[in-house]
Amino acid sequence: MTTLQLFMYAGAFILVVGVAATLLVRDLIRRLIALNVASGGVMLLWLALADRGDGEPDPVPQALVLTGIVVMAAVTGIAIVLARRVEQLDDDLEEVEQ
Amino acid sequence: MTVIAFSDVDVLDVLVVAAVAVTAILAIAIPRRVGATIAFLVFGLLLALLWARVAAPDVAIAEAALGGGVAGALLVDALHRRQPAQPKRDHRRAVAITAVGAALGAVTFAALATVLSRLTAEPADLGPLALEAVERSGVSHPITAVLLNFRNLDTLLEIAVVVFAAVGAAALSRDRIRTVTDPGPVRRVIAVIIVPALVLLAAWLLVAGTSEPGGAFQAGAVLGAALIIAHLCGVRAARAAGGRALVLVVAGLLAFILLGGIGLAVTGTWLALDLSWAFAAILSIETLLTVSIGVALAMLFLAAGSRDDAAAADSAAAAPALGGAA
C-alpha cells in the first residue's frame, strides 16, 4: 500500500461516514457539520488522485477542489441562516401551543 | 490482490490519517453542538497537513482561510444559539437506524474501495494536457490557468452559487443585522493593525496567483475575513449589508458574464480568452471576483450571526418551562 492509496481509502471512508451522518443526524447544525466532513473526504480522495504519477500534480482536480471549498463555505453560510430560521419558527410554534 | 503492507508508508502519514479519521467520527458522533464543532475544526486543521503531503498548497491556503477561518467562524458563531431538544426516539429504533446506516455505509465504502483498488497509478490524461497548455493561457500558474481560462465556466457558475447564497442569506435576515456600537479601545487597535495587513495580504495573494499558489479564491477569503474583523471591531464602513454590498457582489458575476460575451465576440467561443489580452482579462476578473467573494462571505457571516435578541431572551426564559412540560 502506498501513501496515496492510504489517503484515497481514508478519503473514501470519511466521505461515507460524512454522508451517512448527514442522512441520519437530526440536529440541523450537526447535520451541516457532517456534510462538511463528507466534503473533506471528497477533497482528500480527489487531491490524492491528482497527485498520482511522479511529475507535477494534475491541476484540474486541484482547481475543482478549490471551487468546492468556496461553494461549501457559501452553502454552510446559507444553511446556518436557514437552520436558525427553522429553529426560530419551531420556538414560536411551541410558544403558541403553550 | 496485493497484500496490504504498511512498509511503504511513512509512520507519520498513518498517524495523521488515523487522527483525521478519528476526528471525523467524533465530529459526527458527539451529540452536543459545541463538541461536534470543536472536533470538526480540529479535523479541518489536520486535513490541512495532508494537503501539504499531496502537493496542494493552493488548497491549503484556501482551506486555512475558508474551511478553518470563515466556515469555522460561522459554525462557532452559531453555538450561542440554544440547541433545541431532540424529541426522544425509541431506543431500539435509534439502534436499528444506526445499524442500517452503518451497514449501508459499509456497502458504499466497499464499492468505493473496489473502484479505487482498480485505478492505475498513472495520472489521467487531462493533467499533462493542462500543464502543456499553461503557456497559452496568459498566466504561468497551472491552477489559475485552469480556474480562469480552461475551465472558467466552472468558476463562473461557482461565483453564481456564492452570489445566490449571499443574496438569499441577506434576504432571510435583512432586518436583524446588528451594528457593533461600542467596540472598546482594544478592538479598535486590533482593527487598525490587523485589517490593513489582511487587505494587503489579499492583494498580494491576488497578484501572486498568476505565477504561484494564490489567486482570487484565497484573496477573496482573506478579504472576507478582514471585512468580518473590521465589522466586529466597529468599523461602520465594513458592514457588508444592504444595497452597496449587493452591488459589489453581483458586479463580479456580471463582469464574468460580460467577459464571456467579449470572448464570444472576439474569438467566436463563449468565455474564450485570446493570448494577447488573456493576462489583463484574468487579472481584472480576478480582482472583481476577490471583491465579490470577500463581500459575499462577509454578508453570509453577518446574516448568519444576526439575531433577534428579544426572541432569544424569550426562548431562553421559556426553555425551563418547556423542559418541565416535557
Interface residues (C-beta under 8 A of the other chain):
Chain A: M1 T2 T3 L4 Q5 L6 F7 M8 Y9 A10 A12 F13 I14 L15 V16 V17 G18 V19 A20 A21 L23 L24 V25 R26 D27 I29 R30 L32 I33 A34 N36 V37 G40 G41 M43 L44 L45 L47 A48 L49 A50 D51 R52 G53 G55 E56 P57 D58 P59 V60 Q62 A63 L64 V65 L66 T67 I69 V70 V71 M72 A73 A74 V75 T76 G77 I78 I80 V81 L82 A83 R84 R85 E87 Q88 D90 D91 D92 E94 E95 Q98
Chain B: T2 I4 A5 F6 D8 V9 D10 D13 V14 V17 V20 A21 A24 I25 A27 I28 A29 P31 R33 A36 T37 F40 F43 G44 L47 L50 W51 R53 V54 A55 A56 D58 V59 A62 E63 L66 G67 V70 A71 L74 L75 A78 R81 Q83 P84 Q86 I97 T98 G101 A102 L104 G105 T108 F109 L112 A113 L116 L119 T120 A121 E122 P123 A124 L126 G127 P128 A130 L131 P142 I143 A145 V146 L147 F150 R151 D154 T155 E158 V161 V162 A165 A166 G168 A169 L172 S173 G215 F217 G220 A221 I293 A296 L297 L300 F301 A303 A304 R307 D308 A311 D314 S315 A318 A321 L322 A325
